[in-house]
Amino acid sequence: MLKKIGIGLIVILVLIQFKRIDKTNPEYKEAEDFITITQPPTEIATLIKSACYDCHSHQAKFPWYSNVAPISWMVEHHIEEGREHLNFSTWTAYDEKKADHKLEECVEEIEEGNMPMKPYVVMHSEAKMTDEQKSALITWFESQR
């Protein structure tokens, strides 16, 4: 009985590999991108790119594990949800009030330790920020409000 269950699970795992995610980043105009518009200092731009852009822009980089279902489905969902909440690649689409609110949310999410997400930091060591880096990023986001 256990052997049949094990074989069934293996068959399912193999079959779900055929449901691939779309790894195509939507086109965007660099002139509408947050970093292009705000021109942060290099250190801040690097932090934003490494800790935020994979889920919150049209510049996502898909790591090796995004080829393995069902993990790939979670990656796709996180990116879709991240872009829905905040998309740095379409920054000019936000009016002044909404952009201010987005910056306020960035500060809150970093202060509360919600962003970058813990599982993301585990798999992307470049996204791990020291307390000093978090503080610098928060200060910079606040200065843009």
N, C-alpha and C positions, 0 to 999 in steps of 0.2 A: 504493500500500500504506500509506504513512504517513498519507495523507489518511483512509483508512478507519479506521485505528487512532485518529486524532484525533477523528473523528466518533463512534466507539464510546465513547471516554473521555468526551466531552461528554454523550452520551446517558446513560451510567452516572451521571455527576455530577448530571444533572438528575433521574434516577429516584430516586437515594438521598435526595433532598430530601423525598420523600414519607414517609420513615420518621422521624417526629418523636419527640422525647424528651418525657417527662412532666415538665413544669415546675411541677407542683403540690407545694408544700411540705406535708409532713404537719402536721397540727394539733399544737400543743403547749400546755402550760400554762405561762404566764409564771412561776408560782410554783415550777416545777421547773427553771427556767433557771439556768445557772451564774452569770451576772452578777446576776440578781435575788437569788440566795442569798448570794453572796459580797460583793456591793456594793463592787466595787473603786473606787479613785479614778477620776475621769472620764478622765484620760489613759490609764490602764491599760484601762478599759472600751472606750475608743475604739480602742486598739491591738488588743485581742482581737476586737472586732467587725469591724474593717477587714482584719485579717490572717488570721483563723481562721474566722469564722462562715459564710462562703459555702460551705465544704466540711464544717464540723464542727458544724452545727446544722440546725434545721428552718426557718432564716431565710435560705436561699440567695437571692441576687439573680442572675438569669440575664441576662448581658450580650447585646448584639446578636449576637455570634458564636456564641451557643448556638442560633441559628436556622439555622446552616449545617452540614449533614452533610459530612464525617464528624467535624468538630470538635465538634459538639453531642454526639456519642456519647462522645467523650473527656471532655467536661465532665460528662456524666451519670455516667460511670464514676468519675471523681475524687470527685464528691459522694457517691455510694453508698459508695465505699471509705472516704472521710473520715469519714462518719457511722458506719460500721461500727467504725472504730478509736477514735473519740472523738466523742461527741455532747453538746455543751454544752446543748442544749435538753432533754435528758433526764438532767440531772446527778443528780437524786435517785434514779435507778435504780441508781446505783453505790453499793455499800456503802462504808464508810469506807476499807477496805484497797484496794479497786479505785480509788476516787477519788484516794487518795494516789498510787497507781501511775500513774494518768493524768496527774497533775500532774508527777510525776517524768519521765514521757515527754515532756511539753510542754517541760520544761527541757532535756532531752537533744536533742530535735529542733531547738530554737532554737539551742542551743550548737553543734550539728554543722552548722548552716546548711541543714538539710533542710526546715524550715518557716519561713515560708511557702515553698511550692515556687517555684522560679525562674520557670517559665513563668507562674505566677499573678501574680507580682510584675511581670513584664514588661507584662502586660495590665491590671494594677490598681495604678497608681502609689501609691494610698493605702495599700497593704499593705507598701510598702517601709519598712523600719525602719532607723534609724541604730543604730550600736553602742550608744549611750546608751539608746535606747528598748528594744533587745533586752535590755540589762543590767537595766533597770528592770522589764521584764516577767518576766525570769528571777527576779529578786529577789522580785517579788510572788508569782509562782507558788510559789516555795520557802517563802514566809511562810504560805501557805495549807495547807502539808503538816503 
